[in-house]
């Protein structure tokens, strides 16, 4: 009796022959439980580069299947399919479908074990694992399609093409794919039990007021392909969240006035169904302002300013303006968010701001500094605290008066003859003030209205003052005289083309009485006289 040919053996013989013909190395698996029949390694690249720079040769694992009825149908053990899904190397099923019982003609199909097969293997593995059933007793049906049929002499090239189509880092891409399949609609659900029954702590967590809250337990149920795994319980511990936020601008204003201060800020939301109605609210944090608005209309407003905190000029100006407002007035606040506006008010303070009159003086004096050196020209390291501005208020006011106010300028001449002052047109005088480790220097030009020179003393009455240039340095008082001299020399050269005489003063010291001494130079278009 003639023995029927074994299609599985013939199929492997055909695959081995194709590998030999294409000069492709193939090694058969010695363990039938490994899930693959052949480990295939293609010849290395022959690119014209040194051997150490050539890309690694392509490698893959192949399981050979066969059938003798002309249909390309087969099965694969679930345990082996799961190995293919988790394997970093490319994996393929090569199916030899014999069209005659004698196995004398055939069609070869090639399937890359990629997304559809991986998803099927992972889904069935999850289902049987949850049900407590073994994987090896389940077989997955594999039905090849016409599009997967390839000519005999194209089988090895088909493997190469499909590996190349994935691109670089094949193992990394396959690992990420296997990790994400089945989780397209989420990865699971979690439940936690608060350590205390008070929901206020959870509300604070949503509002960004605390970073974490204690919990008694946390139970997580992984859900893949919509199949839940057994829940896993952890605890006790702590839970933290990323609050739901949105950008906003909070504008505070005084009714009946154009005075307003705006802070950029953030809206935190605690409007969730799992919170009791009395805990559902939103919080606005904008600079030192904190506003909590509840769904029932209640609102709580607070201002917290650290007087010792160093901040930039824009924030410092906002804080000085707010501190200068009269405590007896009520305030209104508007929250702007994505084109919408929410008006809140009037706001009344339980503890109104104090010393508003002095803060108004500090605000005005600080605005003079910002006129001398605009914020755009200040370095990022320029920061001051409210305390520093408070302590320097009198000095800032004197500085502001010197660069703004007209009046009399008196100077001891030190021997300059009175006739040297005839026709004096302008005075170029620098002033300086120290605050928070910074030196502000302003060079002013004053137009002379009248002049008296007697007893080695000059008194000049001026009718206008102009700020020529300002600068700021971070240094001690000693260096300021060098900078003042440099700035004055700049102003002197600038005025050389202007007709008339110009008095230029370069201070170089502070006397024991607090007066400044220095060099006076009378500059004209004819000559210079210095003392």
Buried (B, 14 or more C-beta within 10 A) or exposed (E): EEEEBEBBEBBBEBBBEBBEEBEBBBEEBEEEEEBBBBBBBBEEBEEEEEEEEEEEEBBBBBBBBBBBEBEBBBEBBBBBBBBBBBBEBBBBBBBBBBBEEEBEEBBBBBBBBBEEBBBBBBBBBBBBBBEEEEBEEBBBEBEBEEEBBBEBEBBBBBBBEBBEEBEEEBEEBBEEBBEEBBEEEEEBEBEBEBBEEEBBBBBBBBBBBEEEBEBEBBBBEBBBBEBEBEEEEEBEEEBEEEBBBEEBBBBBBBEEEEBBBBBEBBBBBBEEEEBEEEBBBBBBBBBBBBBBBBBEEEEEBEBEBEEEBBBBBEBBBBBBBBBBBEEEBEBBBBBBBEEEEBEBBEBEBEEEBEEBEEBBBBBBBBBBBBBBBEEEEBEEEBBBBBBBBBBBBEEBBEBBEBBEEEEEBEBEBEEBEBEBBEEBBBBBBBBBBBBBBBBBBBBBBBBBEEBEBEEEEBEBBBEEBEBBBBBBBEBEEEEBBEBBBBBBBEBBEBBEEEEEBBBBBBBEEEEEEEEBEBBBBBBBEEEEBEE
